[in-house]
């Protein structure tokens, strides 16, 4: 176990703050930061400098492979679009000045990451950090809008872009992503909330999402979240707040983007930092809606013992009923019929068990069978489930709650860019009413089921993905860890 503490800073604006620390355990990197925006950003950048550089190194390679364009081009456009919006606090509409607060935190990360930079190490820039934080909405909504001609890129590329009609494949970064549920009342063992989430992502992307950020900001409430080095938001998403809120999501294949709105990563962070209830979180999140990174958000309020589901696209908003006795599950199918039928960019697979319907139906079966006994242990078992509803057998595939696209030969339908694509469950996060009260949650890094992945063996068996060598890490079997652990 490694443990380090930041005790001072090189800039007068960032006074020293005892308690900023890093702990590496079971594949996770737990980082505790706090204070004013620049101060906590500097702590973040100092403690995760190497990880920030490596995440950007991998991102450059992947975006080039995914789009044929450079990450630098995406970052320049993110800077051109979002920096003025944040600097001006969304044209003065953010009376809490949260736009400049996040910019100051990002500048702190930039300074902290560069403070001990040795000769030969690349300099981390604010432009890169904004592009990295905006990565999901840039690739999921902004870039398709540029290709379709709905949005004009502020910085044109150095080569002509194809029209959307000529883009015949989805980008590598976006597939079926994440499985999650929330429950409360008669559905759980003690009547309190239970929430669980496993992130699905390409392993090369996902290797960076092993950071647990524990932030005590000068304003607002404490945030405990899974994140990535250099991020000011979660993105996976798994948040837990001092107000007793638990926030998870599964992404949706929905188009539409407004470049004059607030970036999604800022809206999500602001809602988590200041939201005091499910409804107030939704009210904060919709401010400045730009249509970026659309999700089914599963929300739980441990204090009020309530759960809900919320979806917000550029043109439509729907909050499912807030329940004090019930459960919601999510697997990348819009819960809103209107969004599902009118706004999804591709088939949602609601009835197709070759697609996400397999997980939808399995969630319904499991939650029904376990009603009244749902607790942390049951949640871990649900996220690790390998029942394929299409095959009618227990086998880890692209259709199971614990996703294993890398184990799927594609014989009955490919759920990726091809058979055995290295993509699937990255982790398992579980929390309960009792854990939220303690300000803690449980997490396993690797797969939700714990099955390992060895990169050399995988690439020997599937040499078509040799282009990912050097950009993927081994994923050994890891135990569950509770964050934060007692010192």
N, C-alpha and C positions, 0 to 999 in steps of 0.2 A: 504494500500500500504506500502511495506517495501522498505527501501532504505539504502544502506550502502556503505561506501567508504574505500578502502584500502589506507592507508597513509604511510606505511613503510614496510620494509621487514627485515627478520632475517638473511639474507646472504649479504655480502658486494657486491657481483656481481650484486645484484638486488637493485639498489637504489630506493628510493621512487619516485612515479610518481603520481601527482595529477590528478584526473579525472577517475581513475579506479573505477568503481561503479557497483552496482547491483540494479535492480528495478523489483519487482514482481507485475504483473498485469494481470488480466483476464486469469489466468492459465499459462501465459508465465513467463519466467525468462530472463530479458534483462540484459546482462553483457557487460560492456565497458572496454576494456583493451588495452594496447599499449606498445610500446617501444621495447627494445632488446628482443631476444627470451626468455631467462631465466626470465627476468623481467615480460613480459606479461604472461608467463606460471605461474609464482608465483601468480600473480594477479588472474588468472583463478582458480587455485587450492584453493586459500584462500577463494574466494567468492563462490565457488561451492563444498566445501569439503564434506558436508553432502550428496549432490546430487550425487557426484562421488561414495561414498561408497554405497549408495542405488542402483545405477545403476549396480554396480558390484555384489551386493547381488542378485538382480533379475537375472542378466546374468548367475550367477553360477547355479541357479535353472533351468533356461530355457534350457541351453546347456546340462545339465545332462538329462533332460526330452527328448530333441530333439535327442540326439546322444548316450546316455548311457555312455558318457565320461565326464570328468571334464573340466571346463573352464581352470583350471590350466594347463592341458595338451596342450590345444590350445594356451594358452599364452606362454608357454615355447617354443613351436615350432615357434610362431611368433617372439619371441626374438631371437631364434637361426638363423632364416632365415633373418630377417630384420635388426637387430641391426648392424651386420657387414657391410651390404650394405649401411646403412645410415651413419655409422661412417666413412666409406671409401669414402663417397660421390659418390656411385655407381662406384667404382673403378676409381675415379678421373674424371669421365665423367661430373659430376655436377660441372662445374667451378664456379658456384655461391655459392658453399658450402651449398646448401640447405638441404642436408641430415643431416649434423651436426647442422644446424639451427633448424630443426624440433626436433632433439634429445634434444637440449638444451631447447626448449620450453616444451617438455614432462617432462624433468627433473625438470623444474620450476613448472609444474603442480603437480608433485609428492611431491616436497618440500612444496609447498603452502598448499596442502591437508593435509599434516602431521604436519604442523607447530603448529596447536592448537589442535592436537589429544589428546583426554582425555583418561584416563585409561579405558580399555575395548574396545576402538574403534580399528578396524583393521587398520593396516598400508597399505597405498596405495603404490604399487610398480611400477617401470618403466616397468617391465615385464607385469603386468596387464594392464597398460595403452596402451602399444603397442598392446597387444592382443585385447583389447576393441576397439581401433581405427581400427584394421584390421578385426574385427568381420565379416563384410559382405563378404569380399573376402575369408576369411578362410572357412566360411560355404558354400558359393555359388560355389566357384571354387576350392580352395585348397583341402578341405576334400574329395569332389568327386574324385579329381585326385589321392589322396592317396588311396581311396577305389578301384579305377580301376587299380592301379599299375603303373600309369603314372608318379607319383611323390613319392619319398620316404620321410617319415616324419623324420626330423633330430632327434627328440626325440620319440622313440617308445612308444606306450601306454602300460599299465600294463596288457593288455588282448589282445587276438588276434582280429583283425578287420575282419568283413565280407567282401567278395568281392563285387564289385558293382553289380554283377549279382544277389546277394542275398539281395540287398537293394531294397525293393519293394515299398517303399513309399517315398514321398518327405519330406524333413525336415520341421518342423513346421514354421520355420522362413521365408520360401520362398513360396510365392504364387503370385497371381496377385498383383502387388504393384505399386501404384501411377497412377494418371491421370494428364495430363498437356497439355498446349498449349502455343504458342507464335504467335503473329500476328503483321503486320505493313502495312503501306501504305493505300490503299483503303479499307482494311479490318477493320481499326480502325476508331474511331470517329474523331480523330484529325490528323491522318496520322502517329503519333508516335507509338512506340512499346507498346504492352500490353503483359504481361506474367503472367501466373497463374499456380498453382501447388497444388495438395492435396496428401499428403503422405498416402499410405495404409500400414498398418503393424498390426501385432498382438498387441492388446492393452497393454499387459504386457510388450512387448518390447518398444512399442511406448510411454509409459508414460515418458520415459527419454528424448524424443526429443522435449521438450518444451523450449529449451534454444535458445535465439537469441544472438549470439556473434557479437559484434561490435569491430573489431580489427584494430588498426592503427599501423602497424609494422614499425620498424625502416627502413627497406628496402621494396620497393615495394609500393603497394597501399592499401588503406583502403578496408576491407572486411566486409560486413554485411551479416550474414548467419544464417539460422536455423541450430541448431546443438544439441549436447548432452553434459552433464557434462563430462569433461575429454577428449573431442574430439578436435583435431586440424583441423578437416575438417567438412564438413556438413553432408554427408551421406544420408540426407533425399531426394533429394538434393535441396536446394534453396539458391543460392548465388547472391549477388549484389556487384559490385566492384566500386572503385573510377575511373576506366577507362570507366564506363558506361555500363559494361557487366552485363547481367542477365543470370544465368546458372541454368537450372533445368534438371531433368532426370526422366525416368521411367525404372526400371530394366528389364533385359532380361535373360531368362533361357538358358544361353550359357555356355559350358564347355571349359576347357583348362586353364592351369596355368603354369607359368615359375617361379620357386622359386628363380632364380638368378636375376629377374627383380626388379624394384622399386615397392613398394606397391602402390596400387591404391589410398589410402588415402593421400599419399605424392604427387603423381602426380596431383591429383585434387586440392590440396591446393596450390602447386607451380604454376599451371596454373592460378588459380584465383588471386594469389598475384602478378603475373608479366605479365599476358596476357593483351595486349592492344587492341586486336581486336578478332573477331571470329577466323580468321585463325591463329593468334599467340597463342590463347588459345589451339587450336587443336595441333599445333606444340609442345607446351610445354607438353601437356597431353600425347602425344605418346612417349615421351622420357622415355626409360626404361620399356616400356609396358610389364607387367607381366600377362596380361589376367584377372586380378582380377576385380571383381564387374562390370560386363559388363552392359552398359546402352544404351538407346537412349537418347542422350544429346540434349536438346533443348536450343539453344543459341540465345540471342538477344543483339544487340549493340544499345543502346539508342542514342549515339552520331551520329553514321552513319545511323541510322534508317534501320537496317538490321536484318534479322532472318535466322537461319539455323538449321539443325539437323545433328548430328554426331554420328557414331557408330564405336567402336573399340573393336575387339575381339583379341585373341592371334594371329590369322592368317589372319584377314581381317580388312580393314579399309574403311569406306565410309562416305564422307561428302556430304550431300544433297546440292543442289544449295543454295548459299547465296542470299536471296531475299530482295529487298527493297519494294516489294509489294506482300504480300502473307501470308500464315499461315501454321504452322505445329502443329499437335497434336500427343500425344504419350500415349499409354495405354498398354505397355509391349509386343507389337508386333514389331519385327524388321522392320524398314522401308526398309532396304536393302533386296532385294529378295535373294541375295546370302547367307546372314547370316540367313535369315528366313528358307531357304530350305536346306542349307548345314551344318549349325553350331548349330541350336537350339537343346537343349538337350531333349526337349519334344515338343508336338504340340503347335505352336504359336497361333492357333485359329484365323487366319486371316479372314476366312469366317464363322467361327462357332460362332453364336450369343449366344450360351450357354457359350462361353468363352469370350475372350477379344474383339472379333469382335462386340459384342453388344455396347461396349463403342466406338470402332472405328467408327462405323456407326453413332452413336448418336453425336459424336464430329463433323463429317462431316455435319450432318443436322444442328446442332446448329450454327456452324461457318458460314455456308452458309446463314442461315436465318438472322443472326445478322451482316452479312458483311456490313461495313460502319458505324456501331453503337457500335462496341466493345470498351468498356472502363472499368474502375474498377468495376462499378456496374454490367455490363454484365458479366464480368469475374467471379465475386462472384456467380452469378446465374448459370452460366455454371458448376462450380465446385460443386454446391449443387444439381445438376440435378438428379432426381429419375426416369427417364423414362427407363423402362426395354424393350429393343428392341425385346427380345424373347417373353415375355408375352404380349407385345403390350399394356402395361398399365403403369400408374405411381405408382410405388411401390419400396421402397428402398430394393435392393437385392445385391447379389454378382456381378451382371452384370451391375450395374448402375455407372455412372461417380463418384458419391459420394458413395463409396462402403460400403455395409452393409452385410457382410457375416454373422454377428451375427443375422441378421433378415431373413436369408434364410434357409428354411426348407430342402433344397436339393432335393425336389420332382422332379425337372426337371433338375437336374445335380448339383452336389456339387462343389463349387469353393474353398473348404478348406479341412481341415482334417476330416470334418464331418458337419452335419447340425448345424447351429447356432454357428459356431466356432467364438470366440471373436476376430474378425479381421476386419479391414476396414479403412475408412477415419479417419485420426487423426486430420486434420487441414485444413486450407485454407490460401494460401499466394497469394497475388496479387500485381502487380506493373505496373506502366505506365511510359512513357517517362518523364512526369513531376515529378513523384515521384523519379525516378532514378536521375534526375538532382538535386533534393533536398537531395539525399542520404538516402531515406526512402522507406519503403514498408509497406503494410497492412497485418495483420495476424489475423486469428481466431484460437484459440486453442479449441480442441474438435473435432467435425465433421465439414466438410465443410458446411453441411446443418444446423448445430446447434442442432440437436436432441440429447437429453442427454442419458447417459447410467449410471445406478445405479448398482454397482457391486453386492450388496446383492440380489436385485431382480433378476438380471440376473442369478446368481448362483442357486437361489432357483428354477427358471424355467428350468435351464439347468445344473443339478447337475453333469453331466458327466465331467464338467470342474472345479470341486471343487479343483483340484490340482493347480489351479491358484489363489485360495484365498490367500490373503496376498501379491500377486504379481501384482495385478491390482488395479487401483484407479478409483474412480467415475469420470465421464466425463460430467459435467453439461453444460448447454447451456451458451456460452460465447459470448461477443460482439467482433467485429473487433477492433484491436488496431493498431495504426500507430507507427512504430519504425524507428528511436528513437523519443520519444515524447520530446517536448520542456521542458526544466528544469524550 
